Amino acid sequence: MSGIGGATVGRARFEPGWKWSKHVKPIANTESCEAPHFQYHLSGVLHIVMNDGTAKDVGPGEISLVPTGHDAWVVGNEPVVVVDFQGMVDYARQSSKK
């Protein structure tokens, strides 16, 4: 992660088999991801499911704006690599919610 103009920008790599609800939910202690994301996708396909059930796949060269309240996982055998311009500051941090 690095800072630019007061914002934190991060690069994330998610390996095949990674799923937020399996790998991060126990750390975050929330039902779904509460970090909003504004991401540029470099590689792989990420499947995103919002709490209301809407879903989308995002792949290389695409931009995603994902509000709070979602799950996500890697589709296929290629790692997902993203540059996140919004959600990395609070990503995978334990929530104070109980």
GIZI-V832047 format. One record per residue. RES is the residue in one letter. PSI is psi in radians with two decimals (none if undefined). Layout:
res: (RES RES)
psi: (PSI PSI)
//
This chain:
res: (M S G I G G A T V G R A R F E P G W K W S K H V K P I A N T E S C E A P H F Q Y H L S G V L H I V M N D G T A K D V G P G E I S L V P T G H D A W V V G N E P V V V V D F Q G M V D Y A R Q S S K K)
psi: (2.60 2.77 2.46 2.02 0.63 -0.12 2.65 2.19 2.34 2.69 2.27 2.52 2.16 2.13 2.74 2.39 -0.22 2.41 2.29 -0.87 -0.35 -0.75 -0.42 -0.57 -0.75 -0.47 -0.80 -0.50 0.63 2.80 -0.54 3.02 2.18 0.14 2.17 2.64 2.44 1.82 2.55 2.20 2.12 -0.67 2.84 3.05 2.23 2.18 2.18 2.27 2.10 2.81 -0.47 0.02 -0.22 2.54 2.71 2.69 2.41 2.31 -3.01 2.37 -0.07 2.77 2.42 2.47 1.90 1.97 3.05 2.71 1.11 2.86 2.79 2.66 2.80 2.34 2.24 -2.82 0.10 2.33 2.55 2.23 2.20 2.68 2.11 2.13 0.07 -0.82 0.02 -0.40 -0.72 0.09 2.32 0.53 2.56 2.34 2.66 -0.10 2.44 none)
//
